[in-house]
Amino acid sequence: MPPAIAGLIGELDAASAEARRLWDTVPADRLGARPSPDVWSPAENLEHLSLTAERFLPALREGVESLPRDARRPSGPLKPDLIGRLFRWILEPPVRLRVKTTQPFEPLLDAGSSPDAALERFLALQGQLRSLYEAADGWAADRVKVTSPFAKSVKYSLYSALLIIPAHERRHLWQARRAAGVQ
């Protein structure tokens, strides 16, 4: 059974803690270095997550604002739609299917960028995401549709979007650990 929104807030917090742990234990030169030309560095993985969060935030805000305020969630669990279940499954590590990202989500860190800046940006955006998750908690988030920031023709429930984000974070934190040589 998919987790309630409170559980998803815990997943966001776990992703933030994992990123901090990685930055605390891996030397800065490895955080900013690609292990090979076609593999993102740990900092690039966090930058990708930040770019994604920036694109998701407006859709999430709109979804939260359009939640039916006259209908608190009944006692039953929230249900993701088919797209939400599929995307979550695809995104969970270990990577089952490699998906090439589109240009707006490609991390573009210059050589002088500090890996610490990537962590700070990621954590700041995590705080914004967390606030929206808290605002959606207790409401019928599976009854409101949002547009995917990756493809304007794709719509899924707000609850599905809230499920997809932590799975995407786990995927890229897993990739960041691998890029840093930490399993």
KEROLUM-663725 format. One line per field, with one value per atom (N, C-alpha, C): x, y, z; residue number from 1. Coordinates in nm, 3 decimals. Example, Ala and Ser with C-alpha at 12.3 -4.5 7.8 and 13.67 -1.06 7.14 Angstrom:
BEGIN
x: c(1.319,1.230,1.320,1.285,1.367,1.290)
y: c(-0.569,-0.450,-0.330,-0.225,-0.106,0.003)
z: c(0.780,0.780,0.780,0.708,0.714,0.787)
rokol: c(1,1,1,2,2,2)
//
This chain:
BEGIN
x: c(0.084,0.000,0.089,0.059,0.139,0.132,0.237,0.238,0.146,0.102,0.027,0.124,0.070,0.156,0.255,0.214,0.309,0.430,0.407,0.518,0.607,0.545,0.622,0.708,0.657,0.738,0.861,0.843,0.957,1.057,1.007,1.095,1.175,1.112,1.186,1.295,1.259,1.356,1.472,1.441,1.546,1.639,1.585,1.668,1.760,1.707,1.790,1.902,1.869,1.970,2.075,2.033,2.128,2.223,2.171,2.257,2.358,2.313,2.406,2.514,2.474,2.569,2.673,2.628,2.721,2.821,2.772,2.860,2.954,2.911,2.996,3.105,3.085,3.178,3.265,3.229,3.304,3.386,3.511,3.592,3.531,3.545,3.484,3.526,3.651,3.694,3.619,3.577,3.498,3.352,3.302,3.163,3.139,3.241,3.227,3.282,3.338,3.403,3.317,3.314,3.247,3.339,3.287,3.371,3.404,3.318,3.344,3.265,3.301,3.236,3.083,3.030,2.885,2.810,2.876,2.813,2.823,2.708,2.706,2.780,2.840,2.903,2.794,2.830,2.730,2.666,2.745,2.691,2.596,2.627,2.538,2.406,2.411,2.287,2.200,2.260,2.181,2.130,2.210,2.167,2.047,2.051,1.937,1.812,1.825,1.711,1.659,1.749,1.707,1.633,1.685,1.617,1.477,1.467,1.338,1.243,1.292,1.208,1.157,1.246,1.204,1.090,1.093,0.987,0.860,0.876,0.760,0.687,0.759,0.699,0.575,0.576,0.453,0.334,0.356,0.246,0.194,0.285,0.242,0.164,0.213,0.142,0.000,-0.009,-0.140,-0.230,-0.173,-0.251,-0.299,-0.211,-0.249,-0.357,-0.342,-0.442,-0.578,-0.580,-0.708,-0.767,-0.704,-0.762,-0.902,-0.997,-1.133,-1.137,-1.147,-1.140,-1.264,-1.366,-1.486,-1.481,-1.376,-1.371,-1.238,-1.233,-1.118,-1.114,-0.998,-0.981,-1.063,-1.142,-1.213,-1.114,-1.164,-1.076,-0.993,-1.029,-0.953,-0.821,-0.730,-0.599,-0.607,-0.511,-0.497,-0.454,-0.497,-0.464,-0.396,-0.274,-0.209,-0.276,-0.268,-0.320,-0.215,-0.252,-0.164,-0.030,-0.032,0.092,0.181,0.123,0.200,0.264,0.188,0.244,0.356,0.336,0.437,0.565,0.551,0.669,0.745,0.673,0.741,0.820,0.761,0.829,0.953,0.940,1.053,1.167,1.132,1.233,1.305,1.246,1.309,1.442,1.544,1.670,1.656,1.740,1.842,1.776,1.850,1.797,1.762,1.636,1.587,1.587,1.567,1.551,1.620,1.718,1.784,1.698,1.678,1.596,1.681,1.696,1.772,1.686,1.744,1.669,1.671,1.577,1.570,1.651,1.680,1.770,1.736,1.612,1.588,1.627,1.647,1.678,1.823,1.901,2.042,2.122,2.199,2.277,2.391,2.404,2.509,2.594,2.675,2.764,2.893,2.939,3.066,3.180,3.300,3.417,3.444,3.406,3.432,3.322,3.216,3.105,3.147,3.101,3.128,3.023,3.066,2.968,2.879,2.933,2.853,2.735,2.753,2.643,2.530,2.565,2.464,2.385,2.454,2.386,2.295,2.344,2.263,2.136,2.150,2.034,1.934,1.984,1.897,1.820,1.889,1.824,1.721,1.750,1.654,1.526,1.542,1.425,1.350,1.423,1.357,1.264,1.307,1.222,1.094,1.104,0.984,0.892,0.951,0.870,0.799,0.874,0.819,0.697,0.705,0.593,0.469,0.487,0.373,0.316,0.401,0.354,0.271,0.320,0.247,0.111,0.107,-0.019,-0.119,-0.069,-0.156,-0.200,-0.131,-0.160,-0.301,-0.375,-0.511,-0.617,-0.577,-0.671,-0.676,-0.772,-0.793,-0.698,-0.570,-0.469,-0.475,-0.548,-0.563,-0.679,-0.749,-0.864,-0.831,-0.710,-0.669,-0.560,-0.570,-0.469,-0.368,-0.242,-0.136,-0.068,-0.003,0.068,0.213,0.266,0.406,0.498,0.602,0.697,0.786,0.786,0.867,0.797,0.663,0.586,0.449,0.422,0.297,0.173,0.190,0.075,0.044,0.129,0.110,0.052,-0.059,-0.122,-0.138,-0.120,-0.143,-0.192,-0.234,-0.290,-0.178,-0.219,-0.124,-0.059,-0.136,-0.079,0.027,0.002,0.103,0.230,0.216,0.334,0.410,0.336,0.400,0.471,0.426,0.493,0.617,0.608,0.715,0.841,0.825,0.941,1.038,0.993,1.089,1.155,1.081,1.141,1.251,1.225,1.325,1.448,1.425,1.537,1.618,1.552,1.626,1.711,1.655,1.729,1.858,1.847,1.965,2.061,2.014,2.106,2.180,2.113,2.178,2.287,2.253,2.353,2.467,2.435,2.539,2.635,2.581,2.668,2.759,2.703,2.784,2.894,2.857,2.955,3.066,3.033,3.132,3.213,3.173,3.243,3.198,3.077,3.022,2.901,2.899,2.782,2.702)
y: c(-0.118,0.000,0.124,0.222,0.345,0.419,0.489,0.559,0.680,0.715,0.839,0.955,1.076,1.192,1.212,1.184,1.196,1.106,0.986,0.896,0.952,1.021,1.082,1.199,1.270,1.376,1.313,1.198,1.124,1.083,1.048,1.011,1.133,1.251,1.373,1.400,1.388,1.411,1.312,1.187,1.086,1.120,1.172,1.213,1.328,1.423,1.536,1.485,1.395,1.340,1.261,1.186,1.108,1.198,1.306,1.400,1.463,1.504,1.561,1.460,1.334,1.229,1.209,1.209,1.192,1.307,1.429,1.547,1.549,1.492,1.488,1.382,1.280,1.167,1.155,1.225,1.213,1.341,1.328,1.447,1.535,1.665,1.763,1.738,1.697,1.677,1.562,1.462,1.351,1.389,1.483,1.525,1.601,1.670,1.748,1.682,1.562,1.496,1.384,1.380,1.270,1.149,1.031,0.911,0.869,0.910,0.890,0.997,1.023,1.134,1.124,1.003,0.987,0.963,0.980,0.960,1.090,1.138,1.261,1.246,1.355,1.360,1.363,1.339,1.354,1.494,1.598,1.735,1.754,1.696,1.707,1.634,1.521,1.452,1.539,1.607,1.696,1.815,1.867,1.979,1.938,1.817,1.765,1.759,1.712,1.708,1.847,1.944,2.083,2.140,2.115,2.161,2.100,1.973,1.905,1.964,1.986,2.044,2.182,2.263,2.397,2.389,2.289,2.273,2.213,2.128,2.068,2.165,2.254,2.340,2.416,2.482,2.553,2.459,2.341,2.246,2.197,2.172,2.127,2.237,2.361,2.473,2.485,2.480,2.488,2.373,2.254,2.138,2.153,2.197,2.216,2.323,2.432,2.540,2.496,2.397,2.354,2.233,2.189,2.079,2.117,2.027,2.057,2.075,2.197,2.228,2.183,2.143,2.097,1.946,1.882,1.736,1.690,1.681,1.618,1.473,1.417,1.280,1.183,1.098,0.996,0.898,0.806,0.716,0.624,0.605,0.516,0.577,0.492,0.543,0.619,0.707,0.775,0.673,0.694,0.599,0.671,0.626,0.684,0.634,0.715,0.670,0.580,0.524,0.430,0.495,0.618,0.686,0.704,0.742,0.760,0.630,0.521,0.390,0.349,0.369,0.331,0.414,0.546,0.631,0.599,0.580,0.548,0.418,0.317,0.189,0.206,0.281,0.302,0.376,0.473,0.559,0.497,0.401,0.344,0.278,0.302,0.232,0.086,0.000,0.029,0.058,0.126,0.169,0.047,0.039,-0.070,-0.027,0.102,0.157,0.292,0.306,0.436,0.526,0.646,0.744,0.869,0.910,1.031,1.151,1.242,1.360,1.464,1.554,1.660,1.781,1.870,1.983,2.064,2.099,2.184,2.119,1.987,1.914,1.865,1.899,1.860,1.953,1.897,1.981,2.048,2.178,2.253,2.324,2.249,2.307,2.345,2.467,2.505,2.453,2.454,2.397,2.462,2.588,2.657,2.642,2.568,2.551,2.468,2.509,2.435,2.325,2.203,2.099,2.137,2.217,2.260,2.346,2.424,2.506,2.417,2.306,2.212,2.153,2.120,2.066,2.171,2.292,2.399,2.425,2.429,2.453,2.339,2.216,2.099,2.105,2.132,2.135,2.248,2.362,2.473,2.434,2.370,2.327,2.214,2.130,2.026,2.090,2.200,2.271,2.320,2.371,2.418,2.301,2.191,2.072,2.024,2.018,1.969,2.052,2.183,2.271,2.238,2.210,2.175,2.038,1.944,1.813,1.829,1.911,1.935,1.999,2.091,2.157,2.059,1.956,1.857,1.747,1.732,1.623,1.636,1.528,1.527,1.561,1.594,1.632,1.525,1.533,1.436,1.465,1.446,1.478,1.386,1.277,1.189,1.231,1.337,1.385,1.507,1.554,1.674,1.635,1.683,1.653,1.767,1.731,1.828,1.787,1.883,1.858,1.827,1.726,1.688,1.800,1.833,1.932,1.876,1.745,1.681,1.678,1.667,1.659,1.721,1.830,1.904,1.822,1.719,1.636,1.529,1.515,1.412,1.475,1.420,1.465,1.346,1.371,1.268,1.336,1.256,1.316,1.384,1.480,1.546,1.442,1.347,1.242,1.163,1.133,1.062,1.145,1.276,1.364,1.358,1.357,1.351,1.217,1.112,0.981,0.977,1.040,1.034,1.106,1.220,1.301,1.227,1.165,1.093,0.975,0.906,0.796,0.849,0.962,1.026,1.066,1.117,1.154,1.032,0.922,0.800,0.753,0.760,0.718,0.798,0.931,1.013,1.016,0.994,0.980,0.847,0.743,0.615,0.634,0.708,0.735,0.821,0.917,1.002,0.919,0.825,0.738,0.655,0.601,0.520,0.605,0.729,0.818,0.854,0.862,0.895,0.773,0.656,0.534,0.482,0.522,0.481,0.393,0.276,0.188,0.184)
z: c(0.000,0.000,0.000,-0.085,-0.089,0.044,0.079,0.207,0.209,0.328,0.346,0.329,0.316,0.292,0.406,0.529,0.641,0.619,0.564,0.532,0.421,0.326,0.217,0.269,0.367,0.430,0.493,0.556,0.612,0.505,0.386,0.275,0.227,0.222,0.187,0.290,0.418,0.525,0.516,0.483,0.469,0.352,0.243,0.129,0.168,0.243,0.289,0.379,0.471,0.562,0.485,0.385,0.306,0.228,0.171,0.099,0.195,0.312,0.411,0.449,0.472,0.510,0.400,0.276,0.164,0.160,0.179,0.175,0.296,0.408,0.527,0.520,0.436,0.436,0.311,0.205,0.079,0.057,0.019,-0.007,-0.118,-0.101,-0.194,-0.339,-0.361,-0.499,-0.566,-0.489,-0.546,-0.565,-0.483,-0.496,-0.627,-0.674,-0.796,-0.920,-0.906,-1.020,-1.078,-1.210,-1.278,-1.278,-1.243,-1.248,-1.391,-1.486,-1.628,-1.702,-1.827,-1.899,-1.910,-1.910,-1.926,-1.795,-1.682,-1.551,-1.472,-1.422,-1.345,-1.213,-1.170,-1.037,-0.931,-0.804,-0.697,-0.698,-0.716,-0.717,-0.835,-0.949,-1.065,-1.040,-0.971,-0.937,-0.848,-0.750,-0.665,-0.744,-0.834,-0.917,-1.004,-1.057,-1.135,-1.048,-0.925,-0.834,-0.804,-0.793,-0.768,-0.889,-1.008,-1.129,-1.139,-1.105,-1.109,-1.006,-0.884,-0.779,-0.820,-0.879,-0.923,-1.024,-1.111,-1.211,-1.151,-1.048,-0.984,-0.891,-0.827,-0.724,-0.772,-0.888,-0.930,-0.948,-1.005,-1.024,-0.889,-0.796,-0.664,-0.592,-0.601,-0.537,-0.594,-0.726,-0.791,-0.746,-0.740,-0.695,-0.552,-0.463,-0.323,-0.311,-0.387,-0.382,-0.436,-0.524,-0.580,-0.507,-0.398,-0.322,-0.274,-0.285,-0.241,-0.089,-0.045,0.098,0.175,0.104,0.173,0.197,0.152,0.161,0.222,0.352,0.416,0.369,0.368,0.321,0.405,0.341,0.418,0.480,0.556,0.632,0.544,0.419,0.332,0.287,0.238,0.195,0.063,0.042,-0.086,-0.190,-0.314,-0.420,-0.535,-0.570,-0.688,-0.815,-0.920,-1.048,-1.116,-1.229,-1.299,-1.334,-1.382,-1.419,-1.296,-1.185,-1.062,-1.016,-1.020,-0.979,-1.074,-1.204,-1.303,-1.286,-1.277,-1.263,-1.135,-1.026,-0.899,-0.914,-0.975,-0.993,-1.080,-1.190,-1.282,-1.212,-1.129,-1.068,-0.949,-0.883,-0.764,-0.800,-0.716,-0.738,-0.696,-0.748,-0.848,-0.983,-1.067,-1.195,-1.280,-1.319,-1.405,-1.550,-1.569,-1.703,-1.705,-1.791,-1.805,-1.890,-1.841,-1.912,-1.933,-2.056,-2.086,-2.048,-1.970,-1.930,-2.041,-2.035,-2.135,-2.088,-2.178,-2.154,-2.030,-2.004,-1.886,-1.753,-1.754,-1.631,-1.626,-1.727,-1.729,-1.639,-1.546,-1.457,-1.533,-1.515,-1.583,-1.478,-1.409,-1.310,-1.379,-1.357,-1.418,-1.331,-1.388,-1.321,-1.186,-1.168,-1.043,-0.940,-0.973,-0.880,-0.760,-0.646,-0.523,-0.505,-0.476,-0.445,-0.327,-0.234,-0.119,-0.163,-0.268,-0.319,-0.371,-0.434,-0.484,-0.367,-0.258,-0.141,-0.078,-0.062,-0.001,-0.083,-0.213,-0.301,-0.289,-0.291,-0.278,-0.146,-0.036,0.095,0.105,0.045,0.046,-0.029,-0.142,-0.219,-0.149,-0.076,0.004,0.106,0.164,0.260,0.196,0.074,0.003,-0.032,-0.077,-0.106,0.020,0.129,0.255,0.297,0.281,0.316,0.233,0.106,0.022,0.057,0.092,0.136,0.264,0.356,0.480,0.451,0.355,0.320,0.257,0.190,0.125,0.220,0.332,0.425,0.482,0.476,0.528,0.427,0.305,0.200,0.092,0.005,-0.101,-0.218,-0.195,-0.296,-0.417,-0.408,-0.523,-0.613,-0.578,-0.656,-0.743,-0.734,-0.808,-0.906,-1.030,-1.133,-1.143,-1.170,-1.198,-1.329,-1.392,-1.517,-1.486,-1.551,-1.533,-1.583,-1.506,-1.555,-1.667,-1.683,-1.787,-1.921,-1.920,-2.044,-2.020,-2.086,-2.064,-2.101,-2.181,-2.220,-2.116,-2.014,-1.912,-1.785,-1.740,-1.616,-1.524,-1.395,-1.295,-1.169,-1.073,-0.951,-0.871,-0.792,-0.701,-0.611,-0.563,-0.478,-0.555,-0.681,-0.762,-0.773,-0.794,-0.800,-0.668,-0.557,-0.426,-0.403,-0.469,-0.463,-0.552,-0.667,-0.767,-0.718,-0.654,-0.615,-0.523,-0.413,-0.328,-0.400,-0.488,-0.564,-0.654,-0.719,-0.805,-0.723,-0.603,-0.516,-0.477,-0.442,-0.406,-0.523,-0.643,-0.762,-0.777,-0.768,-0.792,-0.674,-0.554,-0.441,-0.452,-0.500,-0.526,-0.632,-0.739,-0.844,-0.789,-0.702,-0.642,-0.558,-0.479,-0.398,-0.488,-0.593,-0.686,-0.752,-0.790,-0.854,-0.756,-0.627,-0.525,-0.480,-0.527,-0.488,-0.351,-0.309,-0.180,-0.209,-0.153,-0.175,-0.052)
rokol: c(1,1,1,2,2,2,3,3,3,4,4,4,5,5,5,6,6,6,7,7,7,8,8,8,9,9,9,10,10,10,11,11,11,12,12,12,13,13,13,14,14,14,15,15,15,16,16,16,17,17,17,18,18,18,19,19,19,20,20,20,21,21,21,22,22,22,23,23,23,24,24,24,25,25,25,26,26,26,27,27,27,28,28,28,29,29,29,30,30,30,31,31,31,32,32,32,33,33,33,34,34,34,35,35,35,36,36,36,37,37,37,38,38,38,39,39,39,40,40,40,41,41,41,42,42,42,43,43,43,44,44,44,45,45,45,46,46,46,47,47,47,48,48,48,49,49,49,50,50,50,51,51,51,52,52,52,53,53,53,54,54,54,55,55,55,56,56,56,57,57,57,58,58,58,59,59,59,60,60,60,61,61,61,62,62,62,63,63,63,64,64,64,65,65,65,66,66,66,67,67,67,68,68,68,69,69,69,70,70,70,71,71,71,72,72,72,73,73,73,74,74,74,75,75,75,76,76,76,77,77,77,78,78,78,79,79,79,80,80,80,81,81,81,82,82,82,83,83,83,84,84,84,85,85,85,86,86,86,87,87,87,88,88,88,89,89,89,90,90,90,91,91,91,92,92,92,93,93,93,94,94,94,95,95,95,96,96,96,97,97,97,98,98,98,99,99,99,100,100,100,101,101,101,102,102,102,103,103,103,104,104,104,105,105,105,106,106,106,107,107,107,108,108,108,109,109,109,110,110,110,111,111,111,112,112,112,113,113,113,114,114,114,115,115,115,116,116,116,117,117,117,118,118,118,119,119,119,120,120,120,121,121,121,122,122,122,123,123,123,124,124,124,125,125,125,126,126,126,127,127,127,128,128,128,129,129,129,130,130,130,131,131,131,132,132,132,133,133,133,134,134,134,135,135,135,136,136,136,137,137,137,138,138,138,139,139,139,140,140,140,141,141,141,142,142,142,143,143,143,144,144,144,145,145,145,146,146,146,147,147,147,148,148,148,149,149,149,150,150,150,151,151,151,152,152,152,153,153,153,154,154,154,155,155,155,156,156,156,157,157,157,158,158,158,159,159,159,160,160,160,161,161,161,162,162,162,163,163,163,164,164,164,165,165,165,166,166,166,167,167,167,168,168,168,169,169,169,170,170,170,171,171,171,172,172,172,173,173,173,174,174,174,175,175,175,176,176,176,177,177,177,178,178,178,179,179,179,180,180,180,181,181,181,182,182,182,183,183,183)
//
